[in-house]
Structure formats: structure tokens, C-alpha cells
Amino acid sequence: MSKLILGRYINGDSLVHKLDARGKIFLSFYFIVIVFLCNNWQSYTFLLAFVLGCVGLSKIKLGFFIKGLKPLIWLILFTVILQLFFATGGSVYWEFGPLRITSFGLVNAVFVFCRFVLIIFMSTLLTLTTTPLEIADGIEALMMPLNKLKVPVYEIALVLSIALRFVPTLMDETEKIMNAQRSRGVNFGEGSLLQQIKAVIPLLIPLFVSSFNRAEDLATAMEARGYQGGAGRTKYRQMIWSVKDTFALIVFLLVTVLLVWLRK
């Protein structure tokens, strides 16, 4: 559980840390789009070098990003295996019933793996260099035009900020409960599937009880402080768009142009 990186923030003074949260959120989603422009080794190599350069600018160790992949490795491998054995086209290297390994499937599996890694690295870079409150404020600012369509922007931002704030807390609490259950002889991840499911029950019950108690305390505290919604409220920390943010947008546009040029 401690390897999950959602909602975790590493304090720093790097260039990436100082960028505006609105720009980082927008560029993170924009990066997911331009990843699909890659269709050959040259474009993936270039984009990998670009992402590693962004990681270097954040002054966060690469090993932390690699460890953050571990909780999602099974999902990645499952998708890669599907591409490897069920994609058709090109030369056939191995075949057994409906399963086959082809040159197209092999290349496509590698590309899918690279795509996953690049997206996870860039998303991780967002969460590690931006506090949960800044992420919530940034999403609220980006969604503000939807307020004219009667979309509850303030409520969505509040739910998001609370969720991001308490994800690390719940992860740490889960780790404590698991250690307490291990000291009582509970083995997680061992035995048959049914035994593993039964072993999780002693973990879920105290975690649910603790979560509901925490939610009730939070609701009581908000009510005691007179919280009545986000409309008209001022913010202690103001988001300021600077020249660095504009430069980051220009860099991503140049990356897009190069990816289009590298396409075959």
C-alpha cells in the first residue's frame, strides 16, 4: 500500500514544482492525447527522452517513478499480453489455436507498454509536484466555465480535494491495520483465492469503520465552521500564471509538431 502514489506530494523548489497547477493539469491531459501520435520507434524514443527530461527537471529520483509502476504492473502486463497474442498482421512467429505471436503483435505490445509507462510517469509527475489542494483548485478553475451550465463545480472540487487529501491517510491506515492483522497470524496473499478473500475481511471492516468516523468528524467540523459552499469564498493561496507556464505550453506545442513530423 505504501507504494501507491496517488495523492502523494514531494516538497521541492524545482521548475516543475513552481509551475501553475492549471497549466500542469491541462498539459497532463494534453500529453495523454499526444502520446497516441507515436507510431514508430523514433517517436517513442523522442517522447521517452522528453518525459525523462521533465522528470530530471523535477529533481525527483527516477527510482520513485519506477516503484510507482509496481501497483499497476499487472494491469499493464494484462493489456500487453492481449496485444501480444491476439493482434494479427505481419509474419507469424508462433501459433497455437487462437493464440499467435506475430511481428505486428510483438511491436504493438511493446508500443502499448511504452504508452502506459509514459502516461503513468507524466501523471505521477503531476501528483508528486503539485499538492492535492492545488490540484483541486486547478481543476475547479478549469471547470469554471461549466458553472454557467449549472454544473456544481464547487461541490465537485470539494469532493476531489477531500478525496485527494485523505487517500494517503487511508493508505497509511491500511498499512497499519495490515501489520496489526499480520501480528495476529493473518497471511495476506497466501493460500487459495477463497482464503485470500477471507483474509481481506478483517482488513475491510476496521477500514470502513475508521473511514466513516473520519467522514463524520470532517462533516461536523465543516458545519461548525459555517461552510455553505464555494460560491463567493476567497482563497488564501492564489494561482498566478507566469512566463514559465507560457513557456511550458510552447514546449509541448513544439513536441507535438515534432511527433507529427516523426510519424510515418
Secondary structure, DSSP 8 states (H G I E B T S, - for coil): -TT--TT------SHHHHS-HHHHHHHHHHHHHHHTT--SHHHHHHHHHHHHHHHHHHT--HHHHHHHHGGGHHHHHHHHHHHHHH---S-EEEEETTEEEEHHHHHHHHHHHHHHHHHHHHHHHHHHHS-HHHHHHHHHHHHGGGGGGT--HHHHHHHHHHHHHHHHHHHHHHHHHHHHHHHTT--TT-S-HHHHHHHHHHHHHHHHHHHHHHHHHHHHHHHHTT---STT---SS-----HHHHHHHHHHHHHHHHHHHH--
